[in-house]
Amino acid sequence: MKKIKVEDAVGRILAHDITEIIPGKKKDVAFRRGKVIEKGDIERLLDLGKGHIYVFEKEIKGIHEEEAAIRIAESIKDENMELLPPKEGKVSIKSKVDGLFYVNLKHLMEINNIKDVLLSVVPNRHPVKKGDIVAATRIIPLYINEKELKKVEKVGEKGIISIKPFKYFKIGLVITGSEVSSGRVKDASNMVEEKLKNYGHDVTGKHIVPDSIGKIKDAILDLFGKGAEMVLTTGGLSVDPDDVTKEGIEATGAEVLFYGTPVFPGAMFLVARLKGKYILGAPACIYYNRYTVFDIVLTRLMAGERMHKRDMIKLSYGGLCLQCKVCHYPNCFFGKGI
């Protein structure tokens, strides 16, 4: 390429895209690479702040930024992602499914340590919907040599980013509390059912039971016996003397994987497993907080993860919901962990 004054560019072939930015309105390509500069283009180029431009002078060695970005993106995406067309030298990668996004931090750092290569991604374990952008890449110069691209593609073979599609469950509900079962307090579990349906799950049955270990146990086993793949209990997990939901879950023979989480809201959350199926014990906060630790754990189970105590400990990092007036979850730090 050759750098020349804009005034001398008439008839020459532009070697790079030129972007126009109108603050608060748009950012887009004004002149595309390969355009033959005309006399009428000179004033607009000057208005864009271009005193000089690059034009093609002779055969270029190396890989152009658009082709390079495509190759980088192709080398790192998995089967649940697809590329968007290059724009201003950048290629974005979007999800083809609803699922949970994963990134290998070590390999991400390795990619960005390669000369002139840039790769940016959404956080690890970020829930995504079909069509969401999950990553973007480009190179810094207009051209890059084949050697650097080969380095990127070699790292890409190790696996950098992936999306695990969500699985949807048949879920049974056990609403605990003598005040609810007796009718003293109105049952509000319809909001929990709505939450589960919004996630794509099928609520297969619901039992409202008093604070009784035996009745809680029987309700859980009955729902599993009728085809539920997961059971969610609500309430009865604090330290009050009448709260026996934990004991009712244990009475089924389930193994309690953890009880209590360093995530707020949702500190008294419980996760148990019975013959390979999960029982989630949600504290009362599920009724008045829009998002809690329940949402975090549920999406991980939907992605096929097995839950362990150490996973919850890692959630303490970023585990404090700030209760923003306008909620942007999951587009915030809540639930990402380390």
TABELKA-V699899 format. One line per field, one symbol per residue. burial: # if it has 24 or more other C-alpha atoms within 12 Angstrom, else .. A space follows every 50 residues. Layout:
# TABELKA-V699899
burial = ???
This chain:
# TABELKA-V699899
burial = .....#..#..#######...........####...#...##..#....# ..####......################.#####.############### ####..##..##.#.##############..########.#####..##. ###.##..########.###########........#.#..##.##..#. #############.##########...###########....######## ##.#####################..###########.############ ###...#...##..##..###........#.######.
